[in-house]
């Protein structure tokens, strides 16, 4: 089996995903990941899988042992920014769910009434 498929199986297993589930979460055609045992994936498809697994494509391809390169910059988002679009597993979060997430964060015991970390 290829290094690519081995790494995909290992990382998806860590997250409790079957390859079928990972395939669906990545928005790929049915069973496309299985076909990568015999043919190379497109860059777009490989990137979708890497995004769902939160790893780099280089890691999946076996080019590096580092799951997430440290050269990546950390993005901060202010949930009070009304123009902020949230997504989860590649799918947009509706405004209603966004409001619910913010409400939950504000009720956390380590935050004040404005949602600031104490």
Secondary structure, 3 states (H helix, E strand, C coil): CCHHHHHHHHHHHHCCCCHHHHHHHCCCCCCHHHHCCCCCCCHHHHHHHHHHHCCCHHHHCCCCCCCCCCCCCCCCCCCCCCCCCCEECCEECCHHHHHHHHHHHHCCCCECCCCCEC
